Amino acid sequence: ERTTRNIGTDIQNATRKLIAYASGALIIREINNLANGVQNAARTIRRETGFSVDALDGLLNVSRQISREVPNSLEEISGVVGSIARNFEATESQIISLSTTFLNFANVTGASIQVIDQFGIIAERNNLTAQETENLLNRVEA
């Protein structure tokens, strides 16, 4: 015999299952979004640098580190990281520092991230290191 109490319990159980299913679906969607973001970031770095898979993994890790510091998408960050790695002979810490500076500059000034290539050209013509370019960028921003 079904009572109101049994029906209420069945509804609660069904609601819990539905919430659990919906939460699981959301988690799966977020994992897929994250995986797609990482794949897009990897493609961006590969396109920007032409580096090997091993070097690509290192630059992707650099991009992830920077993503904790700036609000840009992983794909945007990876584009910057790839461009800096291509344009400068720089250590990992220099790539992180210069990439973060460029992204902050672009975020504050509204400049296009493509401005990096212009700074790369200036740096190459004037034989500037990554640190000298970062100093120049900080002066322009000020």
C-alpha positions in Angstrom: 0.0 0.0 0.0 1.4 3.3 -1.1 1.3 6.2 1.4 2.0 9.8 1.0 5.2 9.2 3.0 6.3 6.5 0.5 5.5 8.7 -2.5 7.4 11.6 -0.9 10.4 9.3 -0.3 10.3 8.1 -3.9 10.2 11.7 -5.1 13.1 12.7 -2.9 15.1 9.7 -4.2 14.3 10.4 -7.8 15.3 14.1 -7.2 18.6 13.1 -5.7 19.3 10.8 -8.6 18.4 13.5 -11.1 20.7 16.0 -9.3 23.5 13.5 -9.2 23.0 12.8 -12.9 22.9 16.5 -13.8 26.0 17.2 -11.7 27.8 14.3 -13.3 26.8 15.6 -16.8 28.0 19.1 -15.8 31.3 17.7 -14.6 31.8 15.7 -17.8 31.0 18.8 -19.8 33.6 20.8 -17.9 36.2 18.1 -18.2 35.5 18.1 -22.0 35.8 21.9 -22.2 39.1 21.7 -20.3 40.4 19.0 -22.6 39.3 21.0 -25.6 41.0 24.1 -24.2 44.2 22.2 -23.6 44.1 20.7 -27.2 43.5 24.2 -28.6 46.4 25.6 -26.6 48.7 22.8 -27.8 47.7 23.5 -31.4 48.3 27.2 -30.9 51.8 26.6 -29.4 52.7 24.1 -32.2 51.5 26.6 -34.8 53.4 29.5 -33.2 56.7 27.7 -32.7 56.9 24.6 -34.8 58.4 22.9 -31.7 58.5 19.2 -31.0 56.0 17.4 -28.9 58.4 17.3 -25.9 59.1 21.1 -26.1 55.3 21.6 -26.7 54.6 19.8 -23.4 57.0 22.2 -21.6 55.4 25.3 -23.1 51.9 23.9 -22.4 52.9 23.6 -18.7 54.2 27.2 -18.8 50.9 28.3 -20.2 49.0 26.5 -17.4 51.2 28.2 -14.8 50.5 31.6 -16.4 46.8 30.9 -16.5 46.7 31.1 -12.7 48.0 34.7 -12.9 46.0 36.3 -15.7 42.3 36.2 -16.8 43.0 35.3 -20.4 42.0 32.0 -22.0 44.5 29.2 -22.2 44.5 29.5 -26.0 45.4 33.2 -25.8 48.1 32.5 -23.2 49.5 29.7 -25.3 49.6 32.1 -28.3 51.7 34.5 -26.3 53.9 31.8 -24.9 54.5 30.3 -28.4 55.3 33.7 -29.9 57.8 34.5 -27.1 59.4 31.1 -27.4 59.7 31.6 -31.1 61.0 35.2 -30.9 63.4 35.1 -27.9 66.1 32.8 -26.7 64.7 32.6 -23.2 64.6 30.4 -20.2 61.3 29.0 -18.9 61.2 31.6 -16.1 61.9 34.4 -18.6 59.1 33.1 -20.9 56.7 33.1 -17.9 57.7 36.6 -16.8 57.7 38.1 -20.3 54.4 36.3 -21.3 52.7 37.5 -18.1 54.0 41.1 -18.7 52.7 41.0 -22.3 49.3 39.7 -21.2 48.9 42.2 -18.4 49.9 45.0 -20.8 47.3 43.8 -23.3 44.7 43.5 -20.6 45.4 47.0 -19.1 45.8 48.9 -22.4 43.3 47.0 -24.5 46.1 46.3 -27.0 45.9 43.3 -29.3 47.9 40.4 -28.2 49.4 40.5 -31.7 51.5 43.5 -30.4 53.9 40.8 -29.2 55.1 40.2 -32.7 55.8 43.9 -33.0 57.9 43.9 -29.9 59.6 40.8 -31.2 60.6 42.6 -34.3 61.9 45.6 -32.3 63.8 43.2 -30.0 65.3 41.4 -33.0 66.3 44.5 -34.8 67.9 45.9 -31.6 69.4 42.6 -30.4 67.4 42.9 -27.1 67.1 40.0 -24.7 63.8 38.8 -23.2 64.6 40.8 -20.0 65.4 44.0 -22.0 62.2 43.6 -23.9 60.2 43.2 -20.7 61.8 46.3 -19.3 60.9 48.2 -22.5 57.4 47.0 -22.3 57.1 48.1 -18.7 58.3 51.6 -19.7 55.8 51.8 -22.5 53.0 50.7 -20.1 54.0 53.4 -17.6 
